[in-house]
Amino acid sequence: MDMKVTVLSSLDENYCVVMPRNFETVFIFWKFSNYKISQFKNGEYNKNIMIKFFDENRNPVLDISVPYDAAKYYITLPKHTASITASLYLNRNNSYELLSNSNEISLSFEKNLKKEYNYIR
């Protein structure tokens, strides 16, 4: 079934959100519009998306390839950074195009220690 491009289907319903679990692990989830999902199903895009994580200076931290329909992951970052953002890229014939950028989150080791210290009391 081909989806017809309409005003509603072309609205930006694609997004990703990153949330900190602790100072080294993040949770990322995303949602794609029905139109974008139909493009995956019709073979216009590779079934895997690329998630790229960047530090506060937009330096690359980690790139991973995951199935587009997984929609959520816990990811342990390879190095500590003060803050992190993620970008989702789609693969069409080995050419990557940006789909969505996440919010920026703070990953504070000190905050984590304070939480544990307050919990111990």
Sequence and secondary structure as in RCSB ss.txt:
>XXXX:A:sequence
MDMKVTVLSSLDENYCVVMPRNFETVFIFWKFSNYKISQFKNGEYNKNIMIKFFDENRNPVLDISVPYDAAKYYI
TLPKHTASITASLYLNRNNSYELLSNSNEISLSFEKNLKKEYNYIR
>XXXX:A:secstr
      HHHHS   EEEEEESSSSEEEEEEE  HHHHHHHHTTSS SEEEEEEE TTS EEEEEEEETT  EEEE
E SS  SEEEEEEEEEETTEEEEEEE   EE  HHHHHHHHHHHH 
